[in-house]
Amino acid sequence: MALRAAASRLAALCAVAASLLLQAAVVESSELLQALEAAVNEDAAVALLEPHLEDLKTLEPEVLEQVVLRQWWGLAREIVAKSHTQQVDLSFSVRKAVRTLKDEAEELLRTLNPKYGLAQQVAPAFQWAQNDTAIFLTIKYTVRWNAPGALEVTEPSVNMTLNMFNFSGLGKHSNNKYRYFLSLSLFDHIVSESSQWSAASVGRISVTLRKRWPRKWPRLIANKKTKIGNMHMWMEMQEKVDSALGGMTTVSNSPVTCQMSEKLYCLATDTCKQADGCSQCPGKSVAKLDEGICTGRPTEKATLTFKDADMDEGELGGEVRISKARNEFDIDTYEVYFGKDDKTKLNGADGAGMAVGSAAPTGSDCEVGIRMNTPVPEAATHLLVFSKNEFGEFATPGQAIIKDAVLPKGKPTSLKFEDEDGDKGEVSGTVHIGRAEDQHQLEEYTLHWGKSERRKINSGSWVRDVMKQADKDPTTYIATSTKIPDGATHMLVFSKNEHGEHPTPASLRFVDGTKPCAALTDADCPGQVSISEDTDPEPGRAQATISFAPARSEEGLSEYSVYWGRKGCSDGGQSGAKNGHIKDVQVGEKPSVELPGDTAVPAGTTHILVFSKSKRGESDNCVSADFKDSGVSPNGSNGPNGPKPEL
C-alpha cells in the first residue's frame, strides 16, 4: 500500500512539473514574439534568436513566420538551412508567410488601377429547371456560363418574396472586383418560407424556390418579352425531375401576369378577367384585387386514408393521411370531421360538426393525428376531409370508412407436428392447429418459423396462412423436402385478422426426424450379414439362407429390407447398389431370409444388402455380404468345370 501511495504522489509531481514546463515554454515563446516585433532591424533579430538556432524544435511556427513577414531574408535563410541538418520541417510556416506577402504585393499592384476599388456590377450567368412543386436555380459567379469566374463571394444576400428573387455578392476575378446582382420577376408566386439556398460547388450557389401552387410554368420570367442573355435551361436537372411533370398541362397565365395587364386571374379557365368579370369565373365570383385573383370557396377536394393503430375495441388512434387536392390554389386548410355517412358531418351535442383536426396545405400530402384511446363516437361511420378557405368549405368531402382495428381475442390452443421427412435439415408432414376458444375477430391462423417459444426468426419466418374452421381444428401440410431455415427451432402459430396478429402464439419445438442408420456406427444399423453356400446348381438360380444381426437398438425401427446387390454397401448403399428387392423382415421376427430352390438371381448380382427402416424411410447406409452363384464358375462359365450338360 505504501509503495502504491508513493508511486501515486510521484506521478502527481511529474504531472505538475510537466505543466509548469509547458507554461514556461508558452511564456518564453510569447516574450520572444514580442521582442521580435520590437526589433528595429535584422541584426537585433539575429541577436534575439541566436540562443535558439541550435534547437529549432523549441521555436513556435509564429516565430519563423514573423521573421519572413519582417523580410529579414538572411536570418530566414539561415534558419531554413539549419532546419535541414536538424531534420525539422518548417515548410508550412515558410509557405504561409510567403503567401501572405505575395497576396499583399499583388493587392498593391491591383490598386494601381484607379477603378480597382470600385466593384463593377454584373449579372451572373444561371440555369433553371422545374418540377411540379419547385423551381431550381444554379447561379455561377461569372457573366458567361462557360467562362471562368470568382471562386467565392463575400457578403452574399438572397431575398425571395412573392414572385421576386434577388441575389447579390462580392467576388474577385482576373484582378477585378465584381458585384454580382441578379433580380428575377418570376412567372408566379413562390412560398418564401419553404424556399432555400446554399453554396454548391466552387463558384456557384443552388436555389430551390417552392411554387405556391403545383403547376407547370411556361417560362421562368413573368414578362415573356424580357430577354436575359445569360439565362439557360438546366438540362441535367430537368431530365432528373421531368417525370413529376408527366401528363401535366402547361398553364398560360398566373395572378402575376394578369396583374401586369390590370386584370384578375381565373384559375378554373386559366384566363385573365376584368375586375368586374369574376362572375364569369366558374365557382370564383369574388374579386380579390390585392392578390390579383378571382376567388370563392374551394373548388377541389382532397382524399384521405386512415388505418387505426389503436387495437382496443371502440377506440381509434393514428394518423389521418390527406392526399392533397389536385390544385391547392385557393385552399387555406383541410378540415377533418367524423361523418355519419360518406358526405355528412356527424354533429355533436352543440349541433356543430365533430371535428378531428385540421392541416394547412404544403404542396404535398399532409397528416392529422388522432390521439390513442379516442372513443369512436356513436353513429360515426366515416372520416371526412373538407377543403376550406375564408369563403367556406367545398361541398363535397373526401371520405374514408372507419374500421375499428381490433386484434383477435383468442389465440390458438395447441400446435402439433411430427416430421415425416427422413432427411437431415428438412421437414414435411401435417400441422394440426388447435382452434381458439374465441374466434371473434379472427379471420385465419398464420404459421411461422420461430427461434424460441414466442419469437419469430429474424427473416423469412412466414410459412403460410391457414383459414379458420368453424367446427373443427384446421390443418395444413408441409411439403416434402421443406428446408429448415437457419436459426429455426420452433413452429409458431398466431391467430390473425386484417389488423394484425394476436401477440401470443401457440408453439412447438419441432424435432428434425431422420432416417435410421445415418452413420454405420449408429445403434440402429443392422449388424453383420451372411449368406450360406448356394446349393442350387443352376446358373442364375439360388438356394441359400441369408442371416443378419439385428440393430443394437431397434427403437423407432419397423423392419429390415433385404436386397440383391450389384456392389457392396461400401461402394454405394442407396446410390446404385440395389439390384432387386428380396424381402422385408419385420422387427421382432427371426433375422433371416430363406431362399428356396430355383430362386431367380438378377443378372449382375454380387452382394446381399440389408437396410434398416422406420416410418421416415429406409436408411441410406447398409451392411452387405458377398454372394456367389454356385452355377457360375470363377472364370464366368457355367458349372464348376464348364457348361452344364443339357437334360
Summary of the structure (lengths in Angstrom):
residues: 647
radius of gyration: 46.7
end to end distance: 112.6
largest distance: 142.3
contacts: 1917
relative contact order: 0.05
helix: 18%
strand: 37%
